[in-house]
Amino acid sequence: MASMQRLFQRQGAGRPPRVRWTLEEVGASYDYVVMEQEEGHGPEHAKRHPLGRVPVLETDEGLLFESAALCLHIADSHPEAHLIPPPGTHVRALVYQWAFFAMTELEPAVLRLWTARRSDDAEALASAEAKMAKVARALEEGINGGSYLISDRFTVADVIVGGVLESARHYGVFPDSAPLLAYLEGLDERPAKQRAYS
């Protein structure tokens, strides 16, 4: 990992804290820059991200974005933290599986339900609730009564999935699932998560 790191956040954005959580888990040194809304949508930040979004991680080697990619990169850059299994292994593939599931299935379901609950479209709400229930069942099967997603071992996949679930809880669209609530509450106990979301 590069010697200098700066993580850019914009007030109220839900994705950067999961990157900060990963940085905290590996014990990395970094600056956490929380921009005001105006600054975060301004021309200077537009140079950091082509769509003006957050998070952005600035390193000595350049700028990086996309929260899940950043989490995976940080885990790769700190093998001593044991957040990600070796390349080419089945358990490594499971990390990828759940990381991408979080971004392509879980997070869209969260956003869809949040939007539907603020509309007057009963059909859209019913569809969003059904989708969330289906996604939640898949996660429940992945956790399978354990504390983590992969072989009862904490990995960066838990950071990414847990970060999306944290956003769902924050925005009042957490799945109706006791196993997932127990899973997230277990992650709440991690000091690195507490620091990242403080």
Secondary structure, 3 states (H helix, E strand, C coil): CCCCEEEEEECCCCCHHHHHHHHHHHCCCCEEEEECHHHHCCHHHHCCCCCCCCCEEEECCEEEECHHHHHHHHHHHCHHHCCCCCCCCHHHHHHHHHHHHHHHHHHHHHHHHHHHCCCCCHHHHHHHHHHHHHHHHHHHHHHCCCCCCECCECCHHHHHHHHHHHHHHHCCCCCCCHHHHHHHHHHHCCHHHHHHCC
